[in-house]
Amino acid sequence: MSTGAGARVKAALCELLFRCGAAALVRALNNRRRGNPVCILSAHRVADPAEPLSERDAADLARGCLSLPEFAQRIGWLRRRFHFASLEAYGRALAGGGTMGPNTVILTFDDGFRDVYRRAYPRLLADGIPFAVFLTTGWVGRDPLMLSEGDVREMARNGAGSSRGGRTA
């Protein structure tokens, strides 16, 4: 089974479990046992197969990098079922000895690839979804695949990584 087919089967199974209530039951039991754990989702890249792909893009897609349509689908699915929070809000909750609400998700991106700015950021900004980018600072502005300093500053100005980016707990 190809990676794309496997991901579709997994998504369909998750949807089925959600619709029949099994996922809610598992979450409720887990939340009761662990006090509303937070799910931190991490991604690296969001590639657009509608654009010409470099060898690197094609290889990353083959290894499980999200395509733009998959990213949009997953964000939509998550928005219907979970509450997005920022790392900043989570840190405040932990520092204050509290917990986050049930079904809380924090979205992060690793390394600082430029396609996060070009493809994910506009959707997340429009939807008011906070997110964090863990930058490989030595690569900022030094490689066309990576974020520029201007990209980082714009995302920070508009709330990426903070409660300004959207609903928080």
Backbone as CSV, one residue per row, in Angstrom:
resi,resn,N_x,N_y,N_z,CA_x,CA_y,CA_z,C_x,C_y,C_z
1,MET,0.852,-1.171,0.000,0.000,0.000,0.000,0.897,1.233,0.000
2,SER,0.617,2.207,-0.862,1.431,3.413,-0.931,1.202,4.275,0.305
3,THR,2.126,5.199,0.553,2.020,6.080,1.705,0.730,6.882,1.654
4,GLY,0.366,7.404,0.482,-0.861,8.176,0.341,-2.091,7.347,0.624
5,ALA,-2.114,6.101,0.116,-3.252,5.211,0.357,-3.336,4.848,1.834
6,GLY,-2.196,4.590,2.453,-2.175,4.280,3.881,-2.703,5.433,4.718
7,ALA,-2.327,6.642,4.342,-2.802,7.821,5.071,-4.318,7.980,4.907
8,ARG,-4.825,7.693,3.704,-6.275,7.803,3.477,-7.030,6.748,4.280
9,VAL,-6.490,5.546,4.351,-7.128,4.474,5.133,-7.126,4.861,6.609
10,LYS,-6.005,5.365,7.090,-5.908,5.768,8.488,-6.890,6.900,8.802
11,ALA,-6.985,7.882,7.902,-7.915,8.995,8.098,-9.357,8.488,8.103
12,ALA,-9.676,7.559,7.197,-11.041,7.006,7.142,-11.359,6.232,8.416
13,LEU,-10.388,5.479,8.922,-10.588,4.723,10.158,-10.797,5.664,11.336
14,CYS,-10.010,6.708,11.405,-10.173,7.699,12.476,-11.546,8.348,12.396
15,GLU,-11.971,8.671,11.200,-13.295,9.277,11.005,-14.390,8.310,11.459
16,LEU,-14.273,7.048,11.098,-15.250,6.036,11.502,-15.296,5.912,13.022
17,LEU,-14.137,5.821,13.650,-14.090,5.726,15.106,-14.697,6.965,15.763
18,PHE,-14.433,8.138,15.186,-14.997,9.360,15.730,-16.522,9.337,15.627
19,ARG,-17.023,8.963,14.449,-18.478,8.968,14.222,-19.216,7.964,15.102
20,CYS,-18.611,6.828,15.395,-19.307,5.838,16.228,-19.086,6.099,17.715
21,GLY,-18.326,7.105,18.062,-18.149,7.485,19.458,-16.978,6.823,20.155
22,ALA,-16.303,5.907,19.483,-15.192,5.202,20.126,-14.054,6.150,20.469
23,ALA,-13.752,7.066,19.571,-12.655,8.002,19.832,-12.975,8.892,21.032
24,ALA,-14.224,9.342,21.131,-14.623,10.178,22.261,-14.512,9.406,23.572
25,LEU,-14.899,8.137,23.549,-14.798,7.307,24.742,-13.337,7.131,25.162
26,VAL,-12.469,6.834,24.210,-11.046,6.680,24.513,-10.480,7.987,25.056
27,ARG,-10.815,9.116,24.419,-10.341,10.423,24.891,-10.850,10.715,26.295
28,ALA,-12.135,10.432,26.557,-12.708,10.704,27.877,-12.005,9.877,28.950
29,LEU,-11.760,8.602,28.667,-11.059,7.758,29.630,-9.631,8.239,29.845
30,ASN,-8.961,8.603,28.760,-7.592,9.100,28.855,-7.551,10.427,29.613
31,ASN,-8.488,11.314,29.326,-8.532,12.604,30.012,-8.783,12.426,31.503
32,ARG,-9.667,11.503,31.854,-9.956,11.257,33.265,-8.701,10.752,33.969
33,ARG,-7.970,9.867,33.305,-6.775,9.288,33.899,-5.611,10.272,33.951
34,ARG,-5.499,11.102,32.931,-4.313,11.969,32.825,-4.595,13.453,32.993
35,GLY,-5.816,13.865,33.221,-6.108,15.276,33.442,-6.020,16.126,32.192
36,ASN,-6.754,15.777,31.168,-6.816,16.550,29.918,-5.450,16.746,29.263
37,PRO,-4.839,15.681,28.795,-3.542,15.832,28.141,-3.658,16.662,26.863
38,VAL,-2.595,17.324,26.539,-2.531,18.137,25.333,-1.842,17.325,24.241
39,CYS,-2.387,17.386,23.047,-1.777,16.713,21.903,-0.972,17.752,21.123
40,ILE,0.313,17.518,20.970,1.155,18.422,20.187,1.446,17.738,18.860
41,LEU,0.965,18.348,17.784,1.156,17.825,16.437,2.285,18.588,15.769
42,SER,3.173,17.864,15.138,4.329,18.488,14.498,4.415,18.084,13.033
43,ALA,4.809,19.024,12.226,5.030,18.782,10.800,6.322,19.485,10.403
44,HIS,6.818,19.157,9.234,8.020,19.814,8.726,7.701,20.723,7.550
45,ARG,6.971,20.171,6.602,6.763,20.890,5.351,5.326,20.732,4.894
46,VAL,4.922,21.639,4.001,3.642,21.546,3.305,3.947,21.828,1.844
47,ALA,3.995,20.777,1.038,4.346,20.902,-0.379,3.080,20.999,-1.227
48,ASP,3.175,21.689,-2.336,2.034,21.813,-3.240,2.317,21.034,-4.517
49,PRO,1.685,19.861,-4.674,1.944,19.055,-5.871,1.429,19.698,-7.156
50,ALA,0.640,20.774,-7.041,0.167,21.479,-8.228,1.263,22.374,-8.818
51,GLU,2.294,22.651,-8.025,3.431,23.450,-8.492,4.535,22.517,-8.979
52,PRO,5.448,23.024,-9.797,6.592,22.178,-10.179,7.372,21.778,-8.926
53,LEU,7.642,20.492,-8.800,8.334,19.988,-7.620,9.810,19.761,-7.897
54,SER,10.637,20.199,-6.974,12.058,19.883,-7.056,12.235,18.421,-6.656
55,GLU,13.423,17.894,-6.866,13.698,16.517,-6.424,13.507,16.406,-4.917
56,ARG,13.916,17.431,-4.196,13.763,17.445,-2.729,12.291,17.412,-2.344
57,ASP,11.450,18.232,-3.015,10.018,18.249,-2.725,9.401,16.872,-2.956
58,ALA,9.720,16.268,-4.103,9.170,14.953,-4.444,9.613,13.902,-3.416
59,ALA,10.877,13.964,-3.015,11.384,13.011,-2.029,10.699,13.214,-0.680
60,ASP,10.508,14.475,-0.272,9.849,14.748,1.005,8.388,14.306,0.976
61,LEU,7.717,14.516,-0.146,6.335,14.032,-0.273,6.278,12.516,-0.167
62,ALA,7.227,11.849,-0.782,7.269,10.384,-0.729,7.529,9.884,0.692
63,ARG,8.231,10.685,1.503,8.537,10.300,2.885,7.436,10.706,3.863
64,GLY,6.358,11.314,3.379,5.259,11.642,4.284,5.044,13.115,4.544
65,CYS,5.776,13.980,3.871,5.520,15.415,3.970,4.071,15.669,3.550
66,LEU,3.417,16.600,4.186,2.036,16.905,3.844,1.945,17.656,2.524
67,SER,0.989,17.262,1.712,0.682,18.057,0.532,-0.294,19.145,0.975
68,LEU,-0.408,20.213,0.195,-1.317,21.302,0.547,-2.757,20.810,0.696
69,PRO,-3.281,19.964,-0.218,-4.642,19.463,-0.007,-4.782,18.623,1.268
70,GLU,-3.788,17.797,1.590,-3.839,17.011,2.829,-3.818,17.920,4.054
71,PHE,-2.990,18.950,4.000,-2.900,19.897,5.108,-4.250,20.565,5.340
72,ALA,-4.869,21.058,4.260,-6.172,21.724,4.382,-7.223,20.761,4.939
73,GLN,-7.207,19.527,4.472,-8.167,18.531,4.946,-7.963,18.248,6.435
74,ARG,-6.727,18.082,6.842,-6.449,17.771,8.248,-6.787,18.935,9.168
75,ILE,-6.482,20.146,8.733,-6.822,21.316,9.556,-8.336,21.401,9.707
76,GLY,-9.068,21.189,8.625,-10.529,21.199,8.709,-11.049,20.140,9.666
77,TRP,-10.494,18.939,9.589,-10.903,17.839,10.467,-10.616,18.191,11.919
78,LEU,-9.423,18.719,12.167,-9.056,19.091,13.535,-9.945,20.211,14.072
79,ARG,-10.247,21.202,13.255,-11.082,22.328,13.706,-12.462,21.869,14.147
80,ARG,-12.982,20.832,13.501,-14.316,20.339,13.852,-14.315,19.547,15.157
81,ARG,-13.163,19.100,15.605,-13.129,18.179,16.729,-12.291,18.634,17.928
82,PHE,-11.393,19.566,17.710,-10.454,19.939,18.755,-10.402,21.451,18.931
83,HIS,-9.806,21.852,20.017,-9.554,23.256,20.323,-8.057,23.505,20.156
84,PHE,-7.691,24.475,19.338,-6.288,24.811,19.145,-5.841,25.772,20.239
85,ALA,-4.647,25.561,20.742,-4.054,26.458,21.723,-2.615,26.748,21.299
86,SER,-2.091,27.818,21.804,-0.697,28.161,21.514,0.219,27.538,22.562
87,LEU,1.484,27.414,22.206,2.468,26.958,23.192,2.534,27.941,24.354
88,GLU,2.358,29.214,24.056,2.380,30.247,25.088,1.279,30.002,26.127
89,ALA,0.060,29.708,25.661,-1.049,29.441,26.580,-0.791,28.171,27.386
90,TYR,-0.225,27.179,26.740,0.087,25.924,27.426,1.144,26.179,28.508
91,GLY,2.145,26.949,28.186,3.177,27.296,29.174,2.598,28.027,30.376
92,ARG,1.679,28.969,30.110,1.030,29.688,31.221,0.238,28.724,32.100
93,ALA,-0.480,27.794,31.451,-1.273,26.827,32.215,-0.367,25.954,33.082
94,LEU,0.726,25.467,32.502,1.651,24.623,33.269,2.292,25.399,34.411
95,ALA,2.700,26.646,34.140,3.350,27.460,35.167,2.401,27.758,36.319
96,GLY,1.111,27.866,35.992,0.119,28.154,37.026,-0.430,26.908,37.699
97,GLY,0.098,25.745,37.338,-0.366,24.507,37.944,-1.686,24.007,37.377
98,GLY,-2.145,24.605,36.291,-3.421,24.208,35.704,-3.251,23.239,34.561
99,THR,-4.347,22.951,33.921,-4.348,22.092,32.746,-5.097,22.807,31.634
100,MET,-4.990,22.293,30.454,-5.740,22.813,29.322,-7.087,22.091,29.289
101,GLY,-8.013,22.643,28.522,-9.311,22.003,28.377,-9.194,20.693,27.617
102,PRO,-10.266,19.922,27.627,-10.232,18.650,26.896,-10.091,18.890,25.399
103,ASN,-9.491,17.941,24.723,-9.351,17.962,23.261,-8.550,19.171,22.767
104,THR,-7.472,19.482,23.460,-6.621,20.601,23.064,-5.473,20.110,22.192
105,VAL,-5.231,20.839,21.117,-4.164,20.527,20.176,-3.265,21.744,20.021
106,ILE,-1.963,21.498,19.990,-0.987,22.543,19.695,-0.286,22.131,18.410
107,LEU,-0.211,23.045,17.470,0.369,22.776,16.157,1.760,23.402,16.072
108,THR,2.743,22.584,15.682,4.108,23.075,15.537,4.694,22.625,14.202
109,PHE,5.683,23.360,13.757,6.452,23.016,12.561,7.927,23.023,12.945
110,ASP,8.645,22.008,12.498,10.071,21.905,12.802,10.918,22.432,11.652
111,ASP,12.047,22.972,11.991,13.136,23.346,11.092,12.989,24.702,10.417
112,GLY,11.803,25.139,10.083,11.636,26.460,9.464,11.711,26.448,7.954
113,PHE,11.071,25.479,7.320,11.016,25.473,5.862,10.128,26.608,5.368
114,ARG,10.500,27.204,4.266,9.795,28.361,3.724,8.363,28.030,3.320
115,ASP,8.097,26.770,2.936,6.734,26.467,2.524,5.755,26.550,3.698
116,VAL,6.222,26.554,4.934,5.342,26.816,6.071,4.790,28.237,5.938
117,TYR,5.657,29.171,5.591,5.239,30.570,5.394,4.353,30.713,4.157
118,ARG,4.756,30.085,3.075,4.037,30.249,1.807,2.699,29.516,1.774
119,ARG,2.600,28.350,2.428,1.409,27.515,2.263,0.585,27.343,3.540
120,ALA,1.230,27.053,4.660,0.483,26.799,5.895,0.059,28.098,6.581
121,TYR,0.961,29.032,6.670,0.708,30.276,7.397,-0.526,31.029,6.908
122,PRO,-0.736,31.208,5.596,-1.945,31.944,5.181,-3.242,31.272,5.658
123,ARG,-3.289,29.964,5.583,-4.496,29.235,6.026,-4.663,29.360,7.532
124,LEU,-3.594,29.170,8.280,-3.670,29.243,9.740,-4.026,30.644,10.205
125,LEU,-3.466,31.649,9.559,-3.771,33.037,9.901,-5.246,33.333,9.624
126,ALA,-5.735,32.920,8.459,-7.137,33.157,8.096,-8.092,32.460,9.056
127,ASP,-7.716,31.277,9.530,-8.569,30.509,10.436,-8.352,30.860,11.910
128,GLY,-7.384,31.750,12.184,-7.112,32.125,13.569,-6.516,31.014,14.396
129,ILE,-5.714,30.162,13.770,-5.118,29.017,14.466,-3.683,29.352,14.873
130,PRO,-3.395,29.324,16.175,-2.021,29.585,16.607,-1.122,28.395,16.283
131,PHE,0.142,28.674,16.073,1.116,27.628,15.805,2.487,28.140,16.173
132,ALA,3.427,27.235,16.279,4.807,27.603,16.588,5.718,26.989,15.542
133,VAL,6.812,27.674,15.269,7.837,27.167,14.364,9.128,27.061,15.162
134,PHE,9.687,25.864,15.194,10.984,25.654,15.823,12.031,25.789,14.733
135,LEU,12.724,26.923,14.754,13.660,27.264,13.696,15.024,26.624,13.870
136,THR,15.599,26.233,12.757,17.019,25.913,12.703,17.671,27.245,12.349
137,THR,18.051,28.000,13.373,18.410,29.401,13.186,19.588,29.617,12.247
138,GLY,20.509,28.683,12.189,21.649,28.829,11.297,21.276,28.821,9.822
139,TRP,20.065,28.344,9.487,19.628,28.280,8.092,18.713,29.431,7.696
140,VAL,18.263,30.240,8.660,17.337,31.332,8.343,17.991,32.282,7.351
141,GLY,17.334,32.445,6.204,17.815,33.363,5.176,19.015,32.888,4.385
142,ARG,19.528,31.694,4.635,20.734,31.221,3.948,20.451,30.192,2.868
143,ASP,19.220,29.749,2.765,18.859,28.721,1.799,17.455,29.047,1.303
144,PRO,17.220,28.982,-0.002,15.889,29.336,-0.508,14.772,28.418,-0.001
145,LEU,15.109,27.234,0.495,14.087,26.339,1.054,13.663,26.744,2.463
146,MET,14.464,27.601,3.108,14.218,27.929,4.501,13.615,29.326,4.640
147,LEU,13.013,29.574,5.792,12.424,30.874,6.075,13.471,31.975,6.038
148,SER,13.032,33.145,5.590,13.894,34.324,5.659,13.609,35.041,6.975
149,GLU,14.477,35.962,7.328,14.251,36.737,8.544,12.938,37.512,8.438
150,GLY,12.646,38.041,7.250,11.394,38.770,7.043,10.169,37.884,7.233
151,ASP,10.240,36.639,6.740,9.132,35.688,6.926,8.877,35.466,8.413
152,VAL,9.960,35.239,9.152,9.855,34.965,10.581,9.257,36.170,11.298
153,ARG,9.751,37.355,10.964,9.243,38.575,11.619,7.762,38.792,11.318
154,GLU,7.353,38.564,10.072,5.937,38.750,9.731,5.050,37.776,10.492
155,MET,5.446,36.509,10.526,4.630,35.535,11.250,4.559,35.884,12.737
156,ALA,5.670,36.318,13.313,5.681,36.695,14.728,4.791,37.912,14.969
157,ARG,4.848,38.889,14.064,4.013,40.083,14.174,2.528,39.738,14.147
158,ASN,2.173,38.728,13.373,0.772,38.357,13.209,0.334,37.230,14.132
159,GLY,1.151,36.915,15.105,0.705,36.022,16.154,1.136,34.585,16.093
160,ALA,1.927,34.187,15.132,2.389,32.784,15.114,3.174,32.519,16.392
161,GLY,2.817,31.475,17.075,3.528,31.111,18.282,3.026,31.821,19.519
162,SER,1.985,32.642,19.383,1.462,33.325,20.562,-0.051,33.335,20.544
163,SER,-0.626,33.840,21.598,-2.086,33.862,21.712,-2.705,34.847,20.723
164,ARG,-1.938,35.722,20.113,-2.495,36.656,19.130,-2.929,35.937,17.870
165,GLY,-2.399,34.728,17.640,-2.682,34.002,16.408,-4.038,33.341,16.357
166,GLY,-4.771,33.316,17.432,-6.076,32.666,17.385,-6.570,32.305,18.759
167,ARG,-7.584,31.478,18.794,-8.199,31.083,20.055,-7.179,30.306,20.883
168,THR,-7.106,30.645,22.120,-6.252,29.900,23.041,-7.051,29.557,24.276
169,ALA,-6.515,28.659,25.042,-7.205,28.262,26.276,-6.984,29.285,27.350
